[in-house]
Amino acid sequence: MVEGFLWCSLVEVTTPTPAMTSAFDDLSESAIFENRDALADEYIPSEIVGRDEKKEEYMNALLPVYKGESPDNIFLYGQNGVGKTAVTHWVLNQLEASENLQTELAVLPINCEGVNTSYQLTIELANQLIPNSENYLPSTGHPESKVYSVFFNQLDKIGGTALIVLDEIDHVANIDTFLYKATRAASYGDLTETKLGLIGISTDTAFGENLSSDVRSSLRERVIEFPPYDASQLEQVLRQRVDTAFYEDVVTNAAITYAAALGSKNSGDARMVLDLIRIAGDYARERGKDHVTDDLVEEAMDEYEIERSMSVLADLPENIKIVAYALAVLEEREDEEVTSSILYDLYSDFAQMVGHDPVSERRARDYYGRLDELNIIESQVKHDSSGGQYKSHSLNHPTSEVLTALADTIDTIGVHKNVQHLVEE
């Protein structure tokens, strides 16, 4: 038994008496959220605002499906948080709900993050169609031809029209194979009863250009590009969600306008502004405030920027993360400036400790520049007493936050004595 924990048998379950209280029961909170989950990524509102043009363009692209004709392939491009997935959900729901839809319709959605190959993708889709889980295809072991045969056989049993929605399609390394076979399935006789259409969603605007000429020739996709939201559109999105997520008049107009303005200056990302208003709402609830104000949104922005920067840092190449770790260690010295030469020396030591060949000083300067661009560090040009120039570097975020993002790097190199107190905390 682990000391400090009480364990109970699954058989001998005791019911807490009504008198039992929890520390959570003593927490006081303001009436802020009516439905906080309405601010989550996965929440799809019944109506999509701020994207009227794209909704109409999308519906026109799906008009052949509505009419029972062979579907066009549709590809959506745009950065994160611009409504591609939300509009897709809404448009397809509208299509399925129509009493005048002139075909039987099956929608097969799949998020391709973590799906590395066309082979894995086809297995995932085939298993969506196989009615009995005992007959699911294993992740490996079958020839590719067998996997596609099972997939098309199951797909053809549906009849009518099938739309495969491939969100984050650019994550599949050799997607050409799947796209070629899917777009040629009818002409090769693999599908005789089901009309197949593909909907691809990607942040990579060059995705289609990188496909093989054979795939591009058979795909002949309609492209719908989603631009960033502007401030007015973000305000529409925000007001709609605020009406659902918060009690009436809790969020001030100034808070909504300010969050929308911040979002428009930061890539027009709707997810960002929803995160800002959620974090600000959390602050208000935790502090017993009655309103979500623009001051709380500004504070939420500070936290959001740290979280975003640390998430980016954690995904950078290992050599760049070693540079960041070296800077974090050097920053914990007292009153000593971190110049490029000092930073490079410690980076080199760390790289050699884990069996890496240190990059050249010139290449390391590119790393400093990359970290500066990402707002993870700040690099400043300074002048020495002789009039020469040099650069000094400092972290833009608390050292403890940086160390958390570099946990895997620290595990590999080890905890330096300069930051041991922060790691232990």
QUIGI-V664743 format. One record per backbone hydrogen bond with DSSP energy under -1.0 kcal/mol. CO is the residue of the C=O (numbers start at 1). NH is the residue of the N-H. If there is no record, write none. Layout:
BEGIN
CO/NH + CO/NH
END
This chain:
BEGIN
2/5 + 11/13 + 17/20 + 22/25 + 24/27 + 30/32 + 32/247 + 35/38 + 36/39 + 37/40 + 40/43 + 51/55 + 52/56 + 53/57 + 54/58 + 55/59 + 56/60 + 57/61 + 58/62 + 62/66 + 63/67 + 64/69 + 65/68 + 66/102 + 73/222 + 74/200 + 75/224 + 76/202 + 77/226 + 81/270 + 83/87 + 84/88 + 85/89 + 86/90 + 87/91 + 88/92 + 89/93 + 90/94 + 91/95 + 92/96 + 93/97 + 104/161 + 106/163 + 108/165 + 110/167 + 112/115 + 116/173 + 117/121 + 118/122 + 119/123 + 120/124 + 121/125 + 122/126 + 123/127 + 124/128 + 125/129 + 126/130 + 132/135 + 133/136 + 143/147 + 144/148 + 145/149 + 146/150 + 147/151 + 148/152 + 149/153 + 150/154 + 151/155 + 152/156 + 155/158 + 160/195 + 161/106 + 162/197 + 163/108 + 164/199 + 165/110 + 166/201 + 167/112 + 168/171 + 169/172 + 172/175 + 174/177 + 175/179 + 176/180 + 177/181 + 178/182 + 179/183 + 180/184 + 184/188 + 185/190 + 185/191 + 186/189 + 195/162 + 197/164 + 198/74 + 199/166 + 200/76 + 201/169 + 202/78 + 204/207 + 206/210 + 208/211 + 212/216 + 213/217 + 214/218 + 215/219 + 216/220 + 222/75 + 224/77 + 230/234 + 231/235 + 232/236 + 233/237 + 234/238 + 235/239 + 236/240 + 237/241 + 238/242 + 239/243 + 241/245 + 242/246 + 245/34 + 245/35 + 247/250 + 250/292 + 252/256 + 253/257 + 254/258 + 255/259 + 256/260 + 257/261 + 258/262 + 259/263 + 260/264 + 261/265 + 263/268 + 268/229 + 269/273 + 270/274 + 271/275 + 272/276 + 273/277 + 274/278 + 275/279 + 276/280 + 277/281 + 278/282 + 279/283 + 280/284 + 281/285 + 282/286 + 283/287 + 284/289 + 292/252 + 293/297 + 294/298 + 295/299 + 296/300 + 297/301 + 298/302 + 299/303 + 300/304 + 301/305 + 302/306 + 303/307 + 304/308 + 305/309 + 306/310 + 307/311 + 308/312 + 309/313 + 310/314 + 313/316 + 317/321 + 318/322 + 319/323 + 320/324 + 321/325 + 322/326 + 323/327 + 324/328 + 325/329 + 326/330 + 327/331 + 330/333 + 338/393 + 339/343 + 340/344 + 341/345 + 342/346 + 343/347 + 344/348 + 345/349 + 346/350 + 347/351 + 348/352 + 349/353 + 350/354 + 351/356 + 352/355 + 360/364 + 361/365 + 362/366 + 363/367 + 364/368 + 365/369 + 366/370 + 367/371 + 368/372 + 369/373 + 370/374 + 371/376 + 371/377 + 372/375 + 376/396 + 378/394 + 380/392 + 382/390 + 384/387 + 388/384 + 390/382 + 391/340 + 392/380 + 394/378 + 398/402 + 399/403 + 400/404 + 401/405 + 402/406 + 404/407 + 406/410 + 407/411 + 408/412 + 409/413 + 410/414 + 416/419 + 419/423 + 420/424 + 421/425
END
